[in-house]
Amino acid sequence: MSDLHIRCAALADVDDVLTFWREAAEGTSISDDRNGVSRLIDRDPEALLLAERDGLLVGTVIAGFDGWRCHVYRLAVHPGFRRRGIATALLETTDARFAALGGRRADAMVLEANERAQHAWAAVGYHREDHWRRWVKPL
């Protein structure tokens, strides 16, 4: 993985990230637009991590910390680059960020229907907590 470069996203990356998510991510989010991603970068410039190989965006993850809990969102790897350790490298970087911030536990948003993702998350130590359900309210 020495040719993999992981860095924090900048505002100049927003359009590339949105295009990447349309191709590589499962599902969409209410925040998957220019304003949503720009606001994330403005609010926490180290939260959106990009994995690049030879200048090509091949993976993303959002590593958000609210001072209480660590939250992982939008882990996505380009379909042509899967099963090469990119997600693992992104999550190792995420874990290091959380540890440096004093985080104690991370949670991840994983779509119920995305069985491949569920196996990937389990492989890096995450487990499903069936006694919790996510409740949402669009604002």
Contacts in CASP RR format, 6 or more apart in sequence:
PFRMAT RR
TARGET T0000
AUTHOR 0000-0000-0000
METHOD contacts of the structure
MODEL  1
MSDLHIRCAALADVDDVLTFWREAAEGTSISDDRNGVSRLIDRDPEALLL
AERDGLLVGTVIAGFDGWRCHVYRLAVHPGFRRRGIATALLETTDARFAA
LGGRRADAMVLEANERAQHAWAAVGYHREDHWRRWVKPL
1 84 0 8 1.000
1 85 0 8 1.000
1 86 0 8 1.000
1 89 0 8 1.000
3 53 0 8 1.000
3 54 0 8 1.000
4 51 0 8 1.000
4 52 0 8 1.000
4 53 0 8 1.000
4 58 0 8 1.000
4 86 0 8 1.000
4 89 0 8 1.000
5 51 0 8 1.000
5 52 0 8 1.000
5 53 0 8 1.000
5 55 0 8 1.000
6 49 0 8 1.000
6 50 0 8 1.000
6 51 0 8 1.000
6 52 0 8 1.000
6 89 0 8 1.000
6 90 0 8 1.000
6 93 0 8 1.000
7 49 0 8 1.000
7 50 0 8 1.000
7 52 0 8 1.000
8 45 0 8 1.000
8 46 0 8 1.000
8 47 0 8 1.000
8 48 0 8 1.000
8 49 0 8 1.000
8 50 0 8 1.000
9 17 0 8 1.000
9 37 0 8 1.000
9 41 0 8 1.000
9 48 0 8 1.000
9 49 0 8 1.000
9 50 0 8 1.000
9 60 0 8 1.000
10 41 0 8 1.000
10 45 0 8 1.000
11 38 0 8 1.000
11 41 0 8 1.000
11 42 0 8 1.000
13 48 0 8 1.000
13 50 0 8 1.000
13 57 0 8 1.000
14 34 0 8 1.000
14 37 0 8 1.000
14 38 0 8 1.000
14 41 0 8 1.000
15 34 0 8 1.000
16 57 0 8 1.000
17 37 0 8 1.000
17 48 0 8 1.000
17 50 0 8 1.000
17 57 0 8 1.000
17 60 0 8 1.000
18 32 0 8 1.000
18 33 0 8 1.000
18 34 0 8 1.000
18 37 0 8 1.000
20 57 0 8 1.000
20 59 0 8 1.000
20 60 0 8 1.000
20 76 0 8 1.000
20 78 0 8 1.000
21 28 0 8 1.000
21 32 0 8 1.000
21 60 0 8 1.000
21 74 0 8 1.000
21 76 0 8 1.000
23 78 0 8 1.000
23 79 0 8 1.000
24 59 0 8 1.000
24 60 0 8 1.000
24 76 0 8 1.000
24 77 0 8 1.000
24 78 0 8 1.000
24 79 0 8 1.000
25 60 0 8 1.000
25 74 0 8 1.000
25 76 0 8 1.000
26 76 0 8 1.000
26 111 0 8 1.000
26 114 0 8 1.000
26 117 0 8 1.000
27 111 0 8 1.000
29 73 0 8 1.000
29 74 0 8 1.000
30 138 0 8 1.000
31 37 0 8 1.000
31 39 0 8 1.000
31 40 0 8 1.000
37 48 0 8 1.000
40 47 0 8 1.000
40 48 0 8 1.000
40 62 0 8 1.000
41 47 0 8 1.000
41 48 0 8 1.000
44 64 0 8 1.000
44 65 0 8 1.000
46 63 0 8 1.000
46 97 0 8 1.000
47 62 0 8 1.000
47 63 0 8 1.000
47 64 0 8 1.000
47 65 0 8 1.000
48 60 0 8 1.000
48 61 0 8 1.000
48 62 0 8 1.000
48 74 0 8 1.000
49 60 0 8 1.000
49 61 0 8 1.000
49 62 0 8 1.000
49 63 0 8 1.000
49 90 0 8 1.000
49 93 0 8 1.000
49 94 0 8 1.000
49 97 0 8 1.000
50 57 0 8 1.000
50 59 0 8 1.000
50 60 0 8 1.000
51 57 0 8 1.000
51 58 0 8 1.000
51 59 0 8 1.000
51 60 0 8 1.000
51 77 0 8 1.000
51 86 0 8 1.000
51 89 0 8 1.000
51 90 0 8 1.000
52 58 0 8 1.000
53 81 0 8 1.000
53 86 0 8 1.000
56 78 0 8 1.000
57 78 0 8 1.000
58 77 0 8 1.000
58 78 0 8 1.000
58 81 0 8 1.000
58 86 0 8 1.000
59 76 0 8 1.000
59 77 0 8 1.000
59 78 0 8 1.000
59 81 0 8 1.000
59 86 0 8 1.000
59 87 0 8 1.000
59 90 0 8 1.000
60 74 0 8 1.000
60 75 0 8 1.000
60 76 0 8 1.000
60 90 0 8 1.000
61 72 0 8 1.000
61 73 0 8 1.000
61 74 0 8 1.000
61 75 0 8 1.000
61 76 0 8 1.000
61 87 0 8 1.000
61 90 0 8 1.000
61 91 0 8 1.000
61 93 0 8 1.000
61 94 0 8 1.000
62 71 0 8 1.000
62 72 0 8 1.000
62 73 0 8 1.000
62 74 0 8 1.000
63 70 0 8 1.000
63 71 0 8 1.000
63 72 0 8 1.000
63 93 0 8 1.000
63 94 0 8 1.000
63 97 0 8 1.000
63 98 0 8 1.000
64 70 0 8 1.000
64 71 0 8 1.000
64 72 0 8 1.000
64 73 0 8 1.000
65 71 0 8 1.000
65 97 0 8 1.000
65 98 0 8 1.000
65 101 0 8 1.000
65 103 0 8 1.000
67 101 0 8 1.000
67 103 0 8 1.000
69 103 0 8 1.000
69 105 0 8 1.000
69 106 0 8 1.000
69 107 0 8 1.000
70 98 0 8 1.000
70 101 0 8 1.000
70 103 0 8 1.000
70 104 0 8 1.000
70 105 0 8 1.000
70 106 0 8 1.000
70 107 0 8 1.000
71 106 0 8 1.000
71 107 0 8 1.000
71 108 0 8 1.000
71 109 0 8 1.000
72 91 0 8 1.000
72 94 0 8 1.000
72 106 0 8 1.000
72 107 0 8 1.000
72 108 0 8 1.000
72 109 0 8 1.000
73 108 0 8 1.000
73 109 0 8 1.000
75 87 0 8 1.000
75 90 0 8 1.000
75 91 0 8 1.000
75 108 0 8 1.000
75 117 0 8 1.000
77 86 0 8 1.000
77 87 0 8 1.000
77 90 0 8 1.000
87 120 0 8 1.000
87 124 0 8 1.000
88 124 0 8 1.000
91 124 0 8 1.000
94 106 0 8 1.000
95 106 0 8 1.000
98 106 0 8 1.000
106 126 0 8 1.000
108 121 0 8 1.000
108 126 0 8 1.000
109 134 0 8 1.000
110 117 0 8 1.000
110 118 0 8 1.000
110 121 0 8 1.000
110 126 0 8 1.000
110 128 0 8 1.000
111 117 0 8 1.000
118 128 0 8 1.000
END
